[in-house]
Amino acid sequence: METKIWTPDELPAAVRAIKRGSLVAFPTETVYGLGADAFNEKAVGKVYAAKGRPSDNPLIVHVADPEQIDAFAQRNEWADKLIKAFWPGPLTMILPVKPGALSATVTGGLDTVAIRMPDNDLTRSLIREADTPIVGPSANTSGRPSPTIAQHVYHDLHGKISGILDGGSTRIGVESTVIDLSTDVPTVCVLEKSHLNKLKLF
């Protein structure tokens, strides 16, 4: 397989790849993600194969708009507050998944799903135009450093994915804060330093 590197002007090619069940690496403000249609179980399986990722390790789902969440997960009051304060941005929320909405391939067999809305206009356009949320773990072979430029992805995953949407260097370069909202008491699982003071307000 020849892996393409697409410029922002070539977004339609990336959209077509997602729609046909192929893998597309995409930029975010944190690191590059490896995208596939979250509702296409076969496509999601390709993500695990390309990364060499254990199948019981759940995937994060990226959305272009908060309303997309309602198709597959259950929002609560905490989620709505955090969405208003932090999205789009490097905050991932773990929410209860709606029964039957996502395959176990996405959730790793859990009854929850991790979700975020990236602060990257190009990637939100990709998701919006593909008309589906997309899974998006870091676009690297498991165990290797997370990629911050398209060339990192190309050198690591060339021949394993359809293409890379080149959005330049990522702004933050580390993974997002993760908050578990699936229980009565929200739990911070991973904390990105810039969120510390703002989260104290909650």
N, C-alpha and C positions, 0 to 999 in steps of 0.2 A: 504494500500500500504506500502510495506517495502522499506524505503529509503536506498540505498546503499551509502557507502563511498568508492570511487575508488582512488587507488594510481595512480601516473603518468603512471606506467606500464600498467594500466588497461584503458588507454585512448580509445582503440577500443570499450569498453563497453559504454562509454559516447557518442562516435560518433554514435553508433547504436541507442542509446536512442534519440538523437536529430533527426536522420533520420526517426524514427518511430513516431515522433510528441510528445515525452515526454519532461519533464522539467529536466534540468541539471543545478545545481549550479556550477559555475566555478570561479577560482581565477583571480584577476587582480592585478596590482600594487596599486590600490586604495582600493577597497572593493570587496567582493565576489558578483558576479552577478547571476541573475536567468535567465538561457538561454532557448530559444526555437527558432526553425526555423522561421526566420523573414518572409518567404514566405508562411508559413502554418498558415492560419487564426485561425483554431481550436486550434493549439498548443499555439499561442499567447494568445488566450482567456483563456487558462489554467493559464498563468502567472498572469493575473488579479485576477482570482479566488483564486489562492494559496496565493497571497499577500493581498487579500482584498482591492485591489486598484481600485479607481474610473475609469470607462471605458473611461472617457474623458481626462485622464492624460496620455499623449503620452509616448512612450517607447524609450529608446536609442537603437541604432543598432550598434553592434560590427562587425568589419571586420578584416580579417587577412592581407589584402593587400589593398592599396589605389585603385587598379583597380576594386575591388569588388563594390566600390561606384557607378560606372558607370551603373550598372544594375538597380539602383533604385533612384538615386539622381543626381542633376545637379551640377557639380563642376564649380568653377570659379577661377579667378586668385588669389584671396585671399586664397581660400581653398588650392590651390597648394603650395603657399608660406608657409602656416602654417603646411601643411603636411610635407614639407621638413624640417622645423625647429623643429617640436615638436613630430612627430609620429615616432615610436610607443611611446605612453606616455599619461599622464593624461590630454588630451585636447579633448573636445567634440565640434564638429562643427554642427551648424544648417544650413541645406541647403534645397533648394527647392526640393520637391519630384517629380519624374517623374510621369506624369499622369498614373494611373492604375498600377503602379509598386508595391505598398504596400497597404494593406488593411487599412481602417480607424481604425481598431483595433490597429494597430501599431502607427499610427500618431495621434490618438485621434481626427480624423476628420479634422486635419490641413493640409495645403498644404506644410508643411515642415517636415523634419525629422532630429533628432539628431544622430550623428554618431561619433564613435571614434575607434581607433586601439590600443588595450591595449598593454602595455609593459610587456607582459607575454608570454614566448615561448610556455608554455603548452596550454594556451587558444587559442593562434593563431593557434596552431596545431589542436586543436579541431575544430575550425571554418574552417580551410583549408580542413581537412579530411572529415568533414560533407558536404563540398562543398556548403555552404550557409552562408550568414551573419546570426547572431543570435541576437535577442533582449536580453537585459540584464540589467534590473533595479536591484537595490540592492536586494540581496537574503534574504529578511526579510519580516515579516508581516508589512504592512504599519503602520507607527507610532513607530515602534521599532527601536533600534539602528542598524546601518548598520554593517554587520558582517565582521570581519577581519580574522577569522579562520574557518575551515570547521565545527568545533564542534558548533560554534554559529549558523550556518545554520541548522545543524542537530537538535538542541534543539528547534529551532523556526519552522522549516518547515517539520519535520519528519512526514511521512505519506501523505504528499501533493505533493511530487516531486519524480521523479524516482531515482535520485542519486546526489552525490556531488563529483566533481573532486577535490581532496585534493592537493592543491599546497602549503601548509604551510601558515604561516602568511603573510598577505599583507604588502607591504613595506611602503605605505604612510598612509593608514587608513582613508582617507577622500575622498569625491567625487572630480571629476575633474573640471578644469576650463571649462566654457561653453561660446562659442562665436557664436553669431548669424550672419551668413553670407548670410542670405536670402534677405537682402535689400542692397541698394547701399552703405550704411555706416555700416561697421562691428560694432557690439555692444557686449561688454563683459557683459554677464549675471551673471556669477559666476566666481570669481577669486581665484585660488589656489595660495598661497603666493609665491611659488618658481617661478612662471611665471611672476611676476610683472616687474622685470628689463628687462627680455628678450622681453616681449611684447612691451616695450617702443621703441624698435628698429624698430617696424613696424609703 
